[in-house]
Amino acid sequence: MVKRTTILLDDDVYEGIVRESIRRYGTAKAISKVVNELLRRALGARRELLELIYSEKVRELSQEELEEFRRELSGRFEDR
């Protein structure tokens, strides 16, 4: 089901969407398609990230693996 709505876009955002619409569809009249695709992709990526963050993470580590990981992590911090 399609819903109509009005949104206020900054000039630079609008220009980018128009350019993308012309690039993908050859017309500036496909702005709604472009916005829908971009929002679906952004919302999907956010959902995937949240699922990854809140999913159960179980990993068995030996003492040696833990010490190796600590050394590697420490080295990364020192390199900054």
N, C-alpha and C positions, 0 to 999 in steps of 0.2 A: 504494500500500500504506500502510495506517495503522499507526502505531507509538504505543504508549502510553508515557507518561513522566510523571514527577512533577517539577514545578518549584515552587520556593518564591518567592512574590511578596510584595513589600511591600504593606501594607494599602492605600496610596493607589493603587498600580498595579492591584491586584485590583478595587478599587471602580471605577476608571476603565474597566476591561475589562467589568465587569458592566454598568455604565451604557451602554457602547457596544453590548453584546450586546442589551440591552433596546431601545435606540434602533433598531438595525438589524433585529432579528429578533423583537422583542416578547417575548422570554423571556431569562432569565439562563442557560438551559441551552445556549446557543450560544457559550459562551466559547471553545471550541476553534476554531470557525469564525473568530471575531474575531481570536484570537491568530495563527492561520495566515495570515489576510489581512494583518495588520500586519507579521508577519515577512517574508512574501513581498515586500511593498512596500519594507520597509527593506533587505532583502538585495538586491533588484533595483536600488534607488537606489545602494547602495554599489557594486555591480558596474558600473553605468553610469559612476559617478564614477571608478572605477579604470581603466576602459577609456579614458575621456577623458584622464586623467592620463598613462597610459602609451602612448597612441597617438602615432604619428609626426605631428609638427606641422611643416609646411613652409609658409612664407609668404615671398614675395619682397617686399622693401621697398626703396623708393628712399631715397636719402640725405635728401631732403626729408621723406618720410613718417616716417622714423626721428626726425629732429629735432622734428617736430611732436608725435610721440608722447612724446618726452622732455619737451617743454615742458608738455604736458597732464598727464603723470604728476607732474612736479615741482609743478605747480599744485595737484594733489590733495593732495600731502603737505603743502604749505604751508597749505592750508585746514584741515587737522586741527588 
